Amino acid sequence: MKNKFWGVSLISAGLFVIDRIARELAFRAGAKELIPGFAENLPTVNAGVALGLTLPTGYRGVLILSFILLGVVVALAYRFFKQRQFWPWLGLNLIFFGAFSNFLDRLWFGGVRDFLKFSFWFTTNNLGDLLVTAGAIILIFTYKLKENERSK
């Protein structure tokens, strides 16, 4: 059972490495269409928080908030690991590695480097954003399933 948990962490770490490489390659390549009518490489730096929103506290506030939220994710992940809850562990691993990649961009570049622009979505994203989103969806579904089980 422990191997399954560590396997998830290893795969999540691998996705983190792919994300870091993809960001670098995307910014070197510059703007270009990837899949006509569906996706393009559009490198931008987002100095705000999610969806480009800004905080009144500025850059330092965003860094502090990011650091605190990463700490919360690690604490929750530890709890779920100890309780052998696989799905929350998976969701939090994805959130951690995606958020950590964005945090590193904030430290090194003053904002998050986004590059994936899909025709059906209004923001530009990166793989880290997609990992955070997938992890959040897993956590929501896990919570809803447990809530349904308790109400029976």
N, C-alpha and C positions, 0 to 999 in steps of 0.2 A: 504494500500500500504506500509506504514512504517513497518508493521509487517512482510511483505515478506522480506524486506531488513534486518531487525534484525534477522529473521529466518535464512537467509543465513549466517550471521555472527556467529550465534550460532552453526550452523552445521559445519562451517569452524573451529571454536574454538574446537568443539568436535573432528574433524579430527586432529587438532594440538595435543590434549591430547593423542589420539590413537597413533600418530607418536612418541611422547615422550616415551610412554610406550613400543611401539614396538622396539625402539632403545635399550632401557634398556634390554628388554628380549632377543633380538637378540645377544647382546654382552655377556650376561650371558650364553646363550646356546652354543656359539661358532659355528664354521663352520659345516654345515650339509646340506644335500640335502633336499629341501622342496617338490618340485614336480619333480620327475625324468625326466631328459632331458629338463626341462623348467626353473626351478628356484632353487636357493640355497641361504642359509644364509651364507654370507661370510663377517664377520665383519672387517671393515677397517676404518682408520681415514684419511681423506683427508685434508691435511693442506693447499692445494692450493685453487683455485676458481673452477668454473665449469669445468668439465671433467678432473680435476686434474691439470689444468694449474697453474703455479705459477706467482706471481707478483714480480717485482724486489724490491718492497718496503717491502716485507716480511709480517710477521704476523700482525704487527700494521697497515700496509697499507690495508690489507684485512679487518680488523675490521672496520677501518674508512670508507672504500668504502661500506661495508655492511650496516653500520649505515646510511650513506647518502642515499643509495638506498632504505632502509626501509622508510626513511623520505619522499622520492619522492612518494613511493607507498601510504603512508598515505595521503599525500596532494592530489594525484589524486583520491583516494577513496572518500575523503571528497567532492571533486568537483562533482563526479558522484552521490554521495548520495544526495547532494543538488539539482542536476538536475533531480533526480529520474530516472537515467539510470540504469536499473536493471542488464543487462548483463555485462557491464564494472565493476559494483559494485561486482558482483559475481567473475569475473576473478581476480580483485584486492584483494578480500578477500582471495582467494585461494593462490595467490602469497604472500600476507603478512604473513599468518600463516605458510606457508611452509618455507619462507625465515627467519622468526623470529625463527623458530625451529632450522634451520641451524646456525643462528647467536648465539643462546644460546650454541650450541655445540662448536662453535669457542671460546666463552668466557670461558666455563668450561673445555673443553678438548683439546684446541689448534688446533682443526680442526673439520670438519664435520664427524660424525659417519655414515658411509654408511654400508648397509648390504644386500640389495636385488641385487642379481646377476642373470640376465636373460640370457638364452642361446643365444638369438637373439640380445643382446646388448653388447657393449664393455666396459661399465663402471658399477661400483657398485653404487647403489642408495639407497634412503630411501623414506619414504612416503612424507616427506617434498619436496623432489625433484619432485615427481610426482604431488604434489599440485601446485608447481610453474609452471611446464610444462602445466598442465591442464588449469591453469589460463591464461597463455600466449596464448594458443590456443584459448580460449574463447575471449580474447582481439583482437587477429588477425582476427578471423571470424567476430566479431562485427564491427571492423573497415572496413573490406572489404565489409560487407553488407551495411554499411552506405555510403561508397564510391560509391557503385553501385547505391544506391538510389539517390544520388546527381547527378550522371552523366545521369540520365534519364530525 
